[in-house]
Amino acid sequence: MGHKHLRQVAKELKKIRKWLEKLDLDDSSVEQITSLLEDIADHGGDAERILRRMLEEEREQRAILEDERELLQAILSALRTGAPPMGDIRDELSDLIGETVEITVTFGPVAGTVIAVRNDYVVLEDALGRFVYIPFASIQSVARVD
């Protein structure tokens, strides 16, 4: 590349950098884009490879954002229902088999001894000897009763 051409490329890169800064991108994004543009200027024949790399990085970032969005939706859903995630409830109740607990559900508290923990519900035996089946989706909290 000629000296005159390099000056022109540098000038164009400065314009692009200022334009990127106006987009209110974080510094690392601006640096990454600028670095890629410099690579394009230095290796004109490799522009297609660089653009493919940029597209692949964008796809990866979108995939990560989609995973984070799904996780946040699951958390938000659990917060709306007031129910902890089922796996956490199942593990906690499994540790309490044989113990007396008070489980708060959507209609109020239920007390009894944890008899069994199944895939999506727990079985308690109340003070009168009756079995009470409580779906995890209804559980808001669990407390051991001493």
C-alpha positions, -999 to 999 in steps of 0.1 A, spaced: 0 0 0 13 34 -9 20 61 18 -8 83 4 -32 54 6 -23 46 42 -29 83 52 -63 81 36 -72 48 54 -61 63 87 -82 94 81 -112 72 73 -106 50 104 -107 82 125 -140 92 110 -155 57 116 -142 57 152 -159 91 159 -191 78 143 -189 46 165 -184 67 196 -215 86 188 -234 53 188 -228 52 226 -212 17 224 -190 6 252 -152 11 248 -145 -26 242 -170 -28 213 -155 4 197 -120 -11 202 -130 -44 187 -147 -28 156 -117 -4 152 -93 -33 154 -113 -52 128 -114 -22 105 -76 -18 109 -72 -54 99 -93 -48 68 -72 -18 59 -39 -38 64 -51 -69 47 -75 -59 20 -76 -95 5 -86 -109 39 -117 -87 42 -141 -115 36 -124 -137 63 -126 -108 87 -163 -101 79 -171 -138 84 -153 -136 118 -174 -106 127 -206 -123 118 -196 -155 137 -188 -133 168 -222 -116 164 -240 -150 162 -221 -162 194 -231 -130 212 -267 -134 201 -267 -170 214 -253 -159 247 -279 -132 250 -307 -157 241 -295 -180 269 -294 -152 293 -329 -140 282 -343 -175 288 -327 -177 322 -340 -143 332 -375 -153 320 -374 -184 342 -363 -163 372 -390 -138 365 -416 -165 362 -405 -180 395 -407 -145 411 -442 -139 398 -455 -172 412 -435 -167 444 -423 -203 440 -387 -213 442 -374 -234 413 -386 -270 416 -352 -286 417 -344 -264 448 -376 -274 465 -372 -311 457 -337 -311 471 -346 -291 502 -376 -314 510 -356 -346 503 -333 -335 531 -363 -330 554 -378 -365 550 -390 -376 585 -389 -341 598 -419 -319 608 -422 -289 585 -446 -260 578 -451 -254 541 -466 -221 530 -487 -226 499 -510 -202 479 -539 -208 504 -520 -207 536 -497 -228 558 -497 -266 560 -479 -285 587 -469 -321 589 -441 -347 586 -424 -351 553 -432 -387 542 -421 -387 505 -408 -364 478 -418 -371 442 -410 -355 408 -434 -326 413 -451 -329 447 -444 -337 483 -464 -359 507 -469 -348 543 -486 -366 571 -506 -341 592 -513 -342 630 -544 -363 624 -526 -389 604 -539 -378 570 -517 -376 539 -515 -342 523 -502 -340 487 -487 -306 478 -476 -297 443 -442 -279 441 -458 -252 420 -480 -242 450 -452 -240 475 -441 -205 485 -418 -214 514 -407 -243 536 -396 -242 573 -386 -269 597 -407 -270 629 -388 -279 660 
